Amino acid sequence: MITLHGFAASNYYNLVKHVLLHKEIPFQENLVYPSSDELLAVSPVGKVPAITMPDGFDLSESSVICDFIEESYPYTPLYPSDAKERATIRQIMKIAELYFELPSRRLIPFTFSGTPVPKPIAIEVRQVLERGIIALNSLSQFSPWIAGEQFTMADIYVYYVNTIVSSFAVKQLEWDIMAQISGMTEWNKTMRDSDIAKQVDVGRLTNMPEFMQYVQAQIKAVHTK
Ligand SMILES: N[C@@H](CCC(=O)N[C@@H](CS)C(=O)NCC(=O)O)C(=O)O
């Protein structure tokens, strides 16, 4: 059976979990936090998530894991068969990662420490998000899925990216980023209402108190250094 390593408060962990559930691939969860020796043994940069295959093969990096799962379990396909259409799916995922997820993540430390975001960082983050908005407006179709008629990996990936955008960028910048992309708010709601997303969210909520304790311990460790 596949082992999914990480913690359920992580959106990266949850997007891989969503893919496994969508494809009905049996897996077990191994609760582990970043930079522990246990995680480093399966994830070279000590980040969540990682998977271990039944034959012992370890893999990290969420989008790489997604592609590997798709190639290893091609049924219930999450990519179109046409190469150009497949590339567009990956383009949407990459843009969401670089121009939505990563700038939003820069605001996480300020949220967790309760300190205001310095203006230059807020300006820079906003500029990167603006590029993401233009690109996702241009590439997204929401008819009904993000890239058209077929439900794809991009639907799962962008949905979990958006959980970070909503939790950090939307709140810290007081800016309704989803509303800037035509059709995204409604699509996001459809994704959130799916049985699998609800199941994944139960895991997130269950892990959250323990994860917050982990975060507080990390902050304390930095201050006592
Ligand atoms: N590029 C990685 C990013 C994974 C990532 O940043 N995971 C977070 C948890 S949501 C983590 O492990 N952070 C710990 C750290 O940065 O040390 C991926 O796509 O899997």
PDBQT file of the ligand as one rigid body, heavy atoms in Angstrom, charges set to zero:
ROOT
HETATM    1  N1  LIG A 301       7.442  22.373  -3.420  1.00  0.00    +0.000 N 
HETATM    2  C1  LIG A 301       6.932  21.554  -2.343  1.00  0.00    +0.000 C 
HETATM    3  C2  LIG A 301       6.490  22.460  -1.208  1.00  0.00    +0.000 C 
HETATM    4  C3  LIG A 301       6.025  21.668  -0.015  1.00  0.00    +0.000 C 
HETATM    5  C4  LIG A 301       5.919  22.530   1.245  1.00  0.00    +0.000 C 
HETATM    6  O1  LIG A 301       6.320  23.709   1.264  1.00  0.00    +0.000 OA
HETATM    7  N2  LIG A 301       5.369  21.935   2.282  1.00  0.00    +0.000 N 
HETATM    8  C5  LIG A 301       5.274  22.610   3.556  1.00  0.00    +0.000 C 
HETATM    9  C6  LIG A 301       4.071  22.133   4.310  1.00  0.00    +0.000 C 
HETATM   10  S1  LIG A 301       2.582  22.798   3.631  1.00  0.00    +0.000 SA
HETATM   11  C7  LIG A 301       6.497  22.246   4.363  1.00  0.00    +0.000 C 
HETATM   12  O2  LIG A 301       6.857  21.115   4.439  1.00  0.00    +0.000 OA
HETATM   13  N3  LIG A 301       7.116  23.270   4.973  1.00  0.00    +0.000 N 
HETATM   14  C8  LIG A 301       8.226  23.073   5.841  1.00  0.00    +0.000 C 
HETATM   15  C9  LIG A 301       9.411  23.899   5.532  1.00  0.00    +0.000 C 
HETATM   16  O3  LIG A 301       9.339  24.773   4.656  1.00  0.00    +0.000 OA
HETATM   17  O4  LIG A 301      10.437  23.647   6.168  1.00  0.00    +0.000 OA
HETATM   18  C10 LIG A 301       5.807  20.661  -2.835  1.00  0.00    +0.000 C 
HETATM   19  O5  LIG A 301       5.149  21.032  -3.838  1.00  0.00    +0.000 OA
HETATM   20  O6  LIG A 301       5.594  19.578  -2.288  1.00  0.00    +0.000 OA
ENDROOT
TORSDOF 0
